[in-house]
Amino acid sequence: MSSILLRFGAAFSLMTALPAMAQTAPAPVAETPAADTAAATPREADPALWVVKDKDTTIYLFGTIHVLKPGLSWFDEAVKTAFDKSNEVVLEIPMPTPEQAQAAVMKSAVNVTGPKLSEKLPAAERDAYAKAVADAGLPAGALEQLDPWFAASTLTLVMLQKQGYDPQSGAEQTISQAAKVAGKPITGLETLEQQFGFFDTLSDAAQVTFLSETIKELPTAGEQIDKMVDQWAKGDPAALAATMNEDMTVSPELRRVLLTDRNARWAKWIEERMKRPGTVFVAVGAGHLAGTGSVQDALKRYKLRATRVKY
């Protein structure tokens, strides 16, 4: 389930500014000098880019990774050209302020009335949960007031940071900063509250499954995420979809709520936007633009074709 953060979690790239109960330990640092080496020697990446166009409207579709290691060179060549040509930028969610992020967490992810998080887990899984919290360097009770989905995401983010990943190096951060410098308007397909709400409205069973599977995968999650980032960097959405879809077989509810329903709504947004002239740069999680049920698949119902940009 660790790939959920890469696939769906634009909001989770903001979690370094979140509530005190999830920030009681010092910010983790990479355990090896790998991140510094990567920053010193930029690695070329050519992630996939698509375009949907008619006579007066062009919409570029770019698949992002929300949390990356520093030193990966991807915002260049065709991606930068498409960005420069665009009059507006559309993300999953616009980057909110830390105050807005914390307010959304308090509303959707914090449970102060009980039961405690550990009490929601099957008894046989509580020791593994306690170990995951300890391995993350967090105090034993740090996550007890969080909903299972947010606890899973917090543990994943801590692990990513230990592996040298940095939310500030995520694609959305780079794109947002470039848009600000260029004076391009930025809008969102969703709000932060909506994105947290997708997780918060999952059934208790789906949330506990999300947490349980995350805990099981944490020891090898770093290798798995490295693999997905490598597939993204090589511009191989088919391989990326195959890797990410391994996680989605556990809960059809997760797949529907977090993937296919949202892709369908975004395809409808694109169909409506095509009725107005202009050039738009749309950047969403790469998993939404890969595999069966992708945004490209959903566009077919509107007789719209997304063409891969070759570069």
VODRENLO-443116 format. One record per residue (C-alpha): residue in one letter; x negated, y negated, z. Coordinates in steps of 0.5 Angstrom, whole numbers, padded with zeros to 4 digits, always signed. Each point is the difference from the previous one (the first is absolute). Example, Ala and Ser with C-alpha at 12.3 -4.5 7.8 and 13.67 -1.06 7.14 Angstrom:
# residues 2
a-0025+0009+0016/s-0002-0007-0002/
***
This chain:
# residues 311
m+0000+0000+0000/s-0006-0005+0000/s+0001-0001-0007/i+0007-0004+0002/l-0004-0006+0002/l-0004+0000-0007/r+0007+0002-0004/f+0005-0004+0004/g-0003-0005+0005/a-0001-0007-0002/a+0002-0002+0006/f-0005+0004+0004/s-0006-0003-0003/l+0002-0006+0005/m+0000+0004+0006/t-0007-0003+0003/a+0005-0005+0002/l+0005+0004+0004/p+0002+0000+0007/a-0004+0001+0006/m+0003+0007+0001/a-0004+0003-0006/q-0006-0005+0001/t-0002+0002+0007/a-0007+0003-0003/p-0005-0004-0003/a+0000+0000-0008/p-0003+0006-0003/v-0006+0000-0004/a-0003+0005-0005/e-0004+0005+0003/t-0005+0000-0005/p-0003-0005-0005/a+0004+0002-0006/a+0004-0006+0000/d-0006-0005+0000/t-0003+0004-0005/a+0006+0000-0004/a+0000-0008+0001/a-0007-0001-0002/t+0001+0004-0007/p+0007-0001-0003/r+0003+0006-0003/e+0004-0001-0007/a+0007+0002+0000/d+0005+0000-0006/p+0007+0001+0004/a+0006+0001-0005/l+0004-0005-0003/w+0007+0000-0004/v+0004-0005-0003/v+0007-0001-0002/k+0001-0005-0005/d+0005-0003-0005/k+0000-0006-0005/d+0000-0005+0006/t-0002+0003+0006/t-0006+0004+0003/i+0000+0004+0006/y-0006+0003+0002/l+0000+0006+0005/f-0006+0001+0005/g-0001+0006+0005/t-0003-0003+0006/i-0004+0004+0006/h+0002-0004+0006/v-0006+0001+0004/l-0007+0001-0003/k-0007+0000+0002/p-0004-0006-0002/g-0004+0000-0006/l+0004+0003-0005/s+0001-0004-0007/w+0006+0000-0003/f+0003-0007+0000/d-0003-0001-0007/e+0001+0002-0007/a+0007+0002-0003/v+0003-0001+0007/k-0003-0007+0001/t+0002-0002-0007/a+0007+0002+0001/f+0000-0004+0007/d-0003-0006-0003/k+0005+0000-0006/s+0006+0001+0005/n+0004-0006+0002/e+0003+0003+0007/v-0003+0006+0004/v+0005+0005+0004/l-0002+0004+0005/e+0004+0006+0004/i+0000-0006+0006/p-0003-0006+0000/m-0006-0001+0006/p+0004-0002+0006/t-0004-0004+0006/p-0002+0004+0006/e+0006-0003+0004/q+0005+0003-0005/a-0004+0007-0001/q+0001+0000+0008/a+0007-0002+0000/a+0002+0006-0005/v-0004+0005+0004/m+0003-0002+0006/k+0007+0000-0003/s-0001+0007-0004/a-0005+0004+0003/v+0000-0001+0008/n+0004+0004+0005/v+0000-0003+0007/t+0006+0004+0002/g-0003+0007-0001/p+0000+0005+0000/k-0008+0000-0001/l-0003+0002-0007/s-0003+0006+0003/e+0006+0003+0003/k+0003-0001-0007/l-0005+0005-0003/p+0001+0008+0001/a-0004+0002+0006/a-0004+0005-0004/e-0003-0007-0003/r-0001-0004+0005/d-0007+0002+0002/a-0002-0001-0007/y+0003-0007+0000/a-0004-0002+0006/k-0006+0002-0003/a+0001-0004-0006/v+0001-0006+0004/a-0006+0001+0004/d-0004+0001-0006/a+0002-0006-0003/g-0003-0004+0006/l+0007-0002+0003/p+0002+0000+0007/a+0005+0006+0001/g+0006-0004+0001/a-0001-0005-0006/l+0005+0003-0005/e+0005+0002+0005/q+0005-0005-0001/l-0001+0000-0008/d+0005+0004-0005/p-0003+0006-0003/w-0001-0003-0007/f-0004-0006+0003/a-0004+0005+0004/a-0002+0004-0005/s-0002-0006-0005/t-0004-0003+0006/l-0004+0006+0001/t-0001+0001-0007/l-0002-0008-0001/v-0005+0001+0006/m-0003+0006-0004/l-0001-0003-0006/q-0003-0006+0003/k-0005+0005+0004/q-0001+0003-0008/g-0002-0007-0002/y+0006-0003-0003/d+0002-0007+0001/p+0007-0003+0000/q-0003-0006-0002/s-0003+0003-0007/g+0007+0003-0002/a+0002-0002-0007/e+0006-0004+0003/q-0004-0004+0003/t-0005-0002-0006/i+0006-0001-0004/s+0003-0005+0005/q-0006-0004+0001/a-0001+0000-0008/a+0007-0002-0001/k-0001-0006+0005/v-0006-0002-0003/a+0003+0000-0007/g+0007-0004+0003/k+0004+0006-0002/p+0007+0001+0003/i+0000+0007+0004/t+0006+0003+0002/g+0002+0007+0003/l+0004+0006-0003/e+0002+0001+0008/t-0001-0003+0006/l-0004+0002+0006/e+0006+0001+0004/q+0003+0005-0006/q-0007+0004+0000/f+0000+0001+0007/g+0007+0002+0000/f+0000+0005-0005/f-0005+0004+0005/d+0005-0002+0006/t+0006+0002-0003/l-0003+0007-0001/s+0003+0006+0004/d-0003+0002+0006/a-0002+0006-0003/a-0003-0003-0006/q-0004-0005+0005/v-0002+0006+0004/t-0002+0004-0006/f-0004-0006-0002/l-0004-0001+0006/s-0001+0008+0001/e-0003+0001-0007/t-0004-0006+0001/i-0003+0002+0006/k-0002+0007-0004/e-0003-0004-0005/l-0004-0005+0003/p-0007+0004+0001/t+0000+0001-0008/a+0004-0006-0002/g-0006-0004-0001/e-0003+0005-0006/q+0007+0000-0003/i+0001-0008+0000/d-0007+0000-0003/k+0002+0004-0005/m+0007-0004-0002/v-0004-0006+0000/d-0005+0003-0005/q+0006+0002-0004/w+0002-0007+0000/a-0006-0003-0002/k-0001+0005-0006/g+0007-0002-0003/d+0003+0007+0001/p+0007-0001+0002/a+0002+0008-0001/a-0006+0002+0005/l+0002-0005+0005/a+0008+0002-0001/a-0002+0007+0001/t-0004-0001+0006/m+0005-0005+0004/n+0006+0005-0002/e-0003+0005+0004/d+0002-0004+0006/m+0007-0001-0002/t+0002+0007+0000/v+0001+0000+0007/s+0006-0005+0001/p+0005-0001-0006/e+0002-0006+0004/l-0006-0003+0000/r-0001+0001-0007/r+0007-0003-0002/v+0000-0006+0005/l-0008-0002-0001/l-0001+0001-0007/t+0006+0002-0005/d+0005-0005+0002/r-0005-0005+0001/n-0002+0001-0007/a+0007+0000-0003/r+0001-0007+0003/w-0006-0003-0002/a+0001+0003-0007/k+0007-0004+0000/w-0004-0006+0002/i-0005+0001-0006/e+0006+0001-0005/e+0004-0007+0003/r-0007-0004+0000/m-0001+0002-0008/k+0006-0004-0001/r-0004-0006+0001/p-0006-0002-0004/g-0007-0001+0004/t-0006+0005+0002/v+0000+0003+0006/f-0005+0004+0004/v+0003+0005+0005/a-0004+0004+0005/v+0003+0006+0004/g-0003+0006+0003/a-0004+0005-0005/g+0005+0005+0002/h+0006-0003-0003/l-0003+0000-0007/a-0002+0007+0000/g+0003+0007-0001/t+0008+0002+0000/g+0005-0005+0002/s-0005-0006-0001/v+0002-0007-0002/q-0002+0002-0007/d+0005+0005+0000/a+0005-0004+0003/l-0001-0005-0005/k+0003+0005-0005/r+0007-0001+0002/y+0000-0007-0003/k-0004+0002-0006/l-0006-0003+0002/r-0007+0003-0001/a-0006-0002+0004/t-0006+0001-0004/r-0007+0001+0003/v-0005-0005-0002/k-0007+0003-0002/y-0006-0003+0002/
***
